[in-house]
Amino acid sequence: WQEAAAPVPPALKLDRLVPVDLPRSTLRFGVQPDSVSIGQDAVVRYVVVASSSSGAVNAMYEGIRCEGGQVKVYARHHPDTGWTAAKGDWQSIHDNSAHRHSLAIARNGACIGRGTNTSAARVLRDLAAPVDERFQNERR
């Protein structure tokens, strides 16, 4: 497997985020719809926004490798400076409390089993679907 170069993250937009279902979290997470892409390397890349009840907002540009069960942070957004490249390698998406949101994105839209979903539009549709509908989509 060869990783492709990650595209530059898009401008951060906080409106119309697709919510990520993450029970028992004090933060709310959402995926920026126009940021979702699937590369030739089968990596699903997206911008995820985390917001707290106090109004603090953090954003990360991440990639999920479904086949390897891994996640990578490509960049972090800072309100004053914009996107800053992150220095990190692929990490397991499982048993990693810092990436609970990434696991939810993988399970609810980015991945189908151990494979990558078929298109960015389907990733977004599956993320936005109710749990019952997601279950039906996995069985097809």
ChimeraX attribute file (.defattr): number of C-alpha atoms within 10 A of each C-alpha:
attribute: neighborCount
match mode: 1-to-1
recipient: residues
	/A:1	5
	/A:2	7
	/A:3	11
	/A:4	11
	/A:5	9
	/A:6	15
	/A:7	11
	/A:8	12
	/A:9	21
	/A:10	14
	/A:11	13
	/A:12	19
	/A:13	15
	/A:14	13
	/A:15	9
	/A:16	11
	/A:17	17
	/A:18	17
	/A:19	17
	/A:20	21
	/A:21	18
	/A:22	16
	/A:23	9
	/A:24	6
	/A:25	11
	/A:26	11
	/A:27	16
	/A:28	17
	/A:29	24
	/A:30	22
	/A:31	25
	/A:32	24
	/A:33	19
	/A:34	17
	/A:35	20
	/A:36	24
	/A:37	21
	/A:38	19
	/A:39	17
	/A:40	11
	/A:41	13
	/A:42	21
	/A:43	25
	/A:44	27
	/A:45	25
	/A:46	26
	/A:47	28
	/A:48	27
	/A:49	25
	/A:50	18
	/A:51	15
	/A:52	13
	/A:53	9
	/A:54	7
	/A:55	8
	/A:56	9
	/A:57	17
	/A:58	15
	/A:59	24
	/A:60	23
	/A:61	28
	/A:62	22
	/A:63	26
	/A:64	28
	/A:65	25
	/A:66	22
	/A:67	14
	/A:68	13
	/A:69	17
	/A:70	20
	/A:71	25
	/A:72	22
	/A:73	21
	/A:74	24
	/A:75	20
	/A:76	18
	/A:77	21
	/A:78	13
	/A:79	10
	/A:80	6
	/A:81	7
	/A:82	12
	/A:83	20
	/A:84	14
	/A:85	14
	/A:86	15
	/A:87	9
	/A:88	11
	/A:89	11
	/A:90	15
	/A:91	16
	/A:92	16
	/A:93	23
	/A:94	13
	/A:95	9
	/A:96	12
	/A:97	10
	/A:98	9
	/A:99	18
	/A:100	15
	/A:101	23
	/A:102	25
	/A:103	23
	/A:104	17
	/A:105	27
	/A:106	28
	/A:107	17
	/A:108	24
	/A:109	24
	/A:110	33
	/A:111	24
	/A:112	18
	/A:113	12
	/A:114	13
	/A:115	15
	/A:116	20
	/A:117	21
	/A:118	13
	/A:119	15
	/A:120	21
	/A:121	15
	/A:122	13
	/A:123	25
	/A:124	21
	/A:125	15
	/A:126	23
	/A:127	24
	/A:128	18
	/A:129	15
	/A:130	12
	/A:131	13
	/A:132	8
	/A:133	11
	/A:134	17
	/A:135	13
	/A:136	9
	/A:137	12
	/A:138	13
	/A:139	7
	/A:140	5
